[in-house]
Amino acid sequence: MSISDLQVFATVGAFIAFISIAWWAYSPNNKKRFEEDAQLALDDDLVASSASNSRNKDKR
């Protein structure tokens, strides 16, 4: 196995990782979660109440 083979595997692996992360970020299943997170900084009333729920966000 030469260095060029390792470079090919690293490139393909990085591309697969990029596609996986992009798919996760734009997945419809995560849309509600990301919209709530985006509004969190703007909602002063929800900051105190959501602090206790922030660790359980993935379980919803």
N, C-alpha and C positions, 0 to 999 in steps of 0.2 A: 504494500500500500504506500503510495507516494504522497508527497505533500499536497499535490493538486487534488487527489482523491479526498483528503481531509478537508480541503477548502470547499470542495463541492458539497460534502456532507454538512459542513458548518453553514453554508449558504442556504441549503435546502431546509435545514433545521431552523434557522432564523426566520425564513419565509413562512414556514408552517406555524411557528410561534406568533409571528405578526398576524397572520390570518386568523388564528385562534383567538387572540386578544381582541382583534377588531370585531369578530363575530360575537364574542361575549359582550363587548361594549355596546353594540348596536342591536343586540337581541331584543325582541319585543317583550320577553319575560322580565327584563331589567328596566324597562322604560319607566314604570311607575316609581321604582326605587330611585332612579337617577333624577326624576322630576322632583321628588320629595327632597332629595339631597340638595338640589339646586336652589330650592326655595327656603331651605333651612336658615341660611344666613340672613334672609330678609324678614323672617317671621320671629319677632322678639318674644311673642307669647309662647311659641312652641320650643324655644331653646331650652328652657328649664324642664319641660315635660318630656322632651325627646332625649334628653341626656341619659335618662334611665333606660330608655328603649333602644338606644343606639346599638347596644351590643346584641340585641335580639333581632336586628333588622333582617338578617338573612333567613330567619325562621318564619317570617310572615308568609 
